[in-house]
Amino acid sequence: MKRKAAVANQFYEGDPRRLEKQLDTFFEPGLEQKKVIAVVSPHAGYIYSGKVAGAVFSRINPASTYVILGPNHRGFGSSVGIMSAGSWEMPWGEVSINHDLATNIGENSPLVSEDEFAHQFEHSLEVQVPFINRISPQATIVPISLSIRDYNPCEEIGHALATAISDYGEVTTIVASTDMSHYEPHEVAKRKDQPAIDAIVALEPKKLFDYVKKHRVSMCGVIPTVITLLAAKELGAVNAELILYMTSGETSGDYHQVVGYAGLCIS
């Protein structure tokens, strides 16, 4: 299957030349690039969250494959939907899905279902792909859309992901796609987001899950982030670093209702 871009010309520029110029404004040239196991990156319209995503991808070594985990905002399809074949049509051309790695992930967990429909209209994974292509033009992807709500399945999926990546053997980076607090005043969002960020930095997925649930933090990608932390730790992660935190108010000027964006590297 060829999945067509769902949010080009909405969340990011749909013309390849304009998109390249748009990405230019977010990437920071000349930075030392580090080897990472995973990153956390936001998924709003680039005008709001592009600077945070760019700060993350400017700092990491390229990989041959990126496993992208994102929340299923629309609720279509299965609760753990993977695409294991075909490609994604993006403004500059097609990005291939890594069939071998995707199939291996599915074989390691019965919770993972082949489901193209879950991805058809979802933006949270798609907006990561231009940043990936910028640093790794030949890279393949494995897209996984998530709408589960409980912690226990995260452990199984995280283990399946880590096992498959370890068996695959090629350089692979996990991307957890998430925004932080939604539609809170700027200072409230910062205050509510900080303990969640602290839990990620401490590599404590259960603490992150429990905090977000207890305090009703509207972090839409908490499940992708929890799974990413579980998999990254199994793959040997010992460090996580906050690269940049912003809110939409810093772009829009409206500090009364903002969305928070955090970018982190896990190594």
Buried (B, 14 or more C-beta within 10 A) or exposed (E): EEBEBBBBEEBBBBEBEEBBEBBEEBBEEEEEEEEBBBBBBBBBBBEBBBBBBBBBBBBBEBBBBBBBBBBBBBEBBBBBBBBBEBBBBBBBEEBBBBBBBBBBBBEBBEBBBBBBEBBBEBBBBBBBBBBBBBBBEEBBBBBBBBBBEEBEBBBBBBBBBBBBBBEBEEBBBBBBBBBBBBEBBBEEBBEBBBBBBBBBBEBBBBBBBEBBEEEEBBBBBBBBBBBBBBBBBBBEBEEBBBBBBBBBBBBEEEBEBBBBBBBBBBB
